[in-house]
Amino acid sequence: MHIHSEMHTRIHTGAALLW
């Protein structure tokens, strides 16, 4: 159960794309 991790990864990826 690592749903939070998935969300974190998504946010990190989005931030990287935005940055």
C-alpha positions as CSV (number, residue, x, y, z in Angstrom):
1,M,0.0,0.0,0.0
2,H,1.9,3.0,-1.2
3,I,-0.7,5.3,-2.7
4,H,0.8,8.3,-1.0
5,S,4.1,7.5,-2.7
6,E,2.4,7.5,-6.1
7,M,0.8,10.9,-5.4
8,H,4.2,12.2,-4.2
9,T,5.8,10.9,-7.4
10,R,3.2,12.6,-9.5
11,I,3.7,15.9,-7.8
12,H,7.4,15.6,-8.1
13,T,7.1,14.8,-11.8
14,G,4.8,17.7,-12.3
15,A,7.1,20.1,-10.4
16,A,10.0,18.9,-12.5
17,L,8.1,19.6,-15.7
18,L,7.0,22.9,-14.4
19,W,10.4,23.8,-13.2
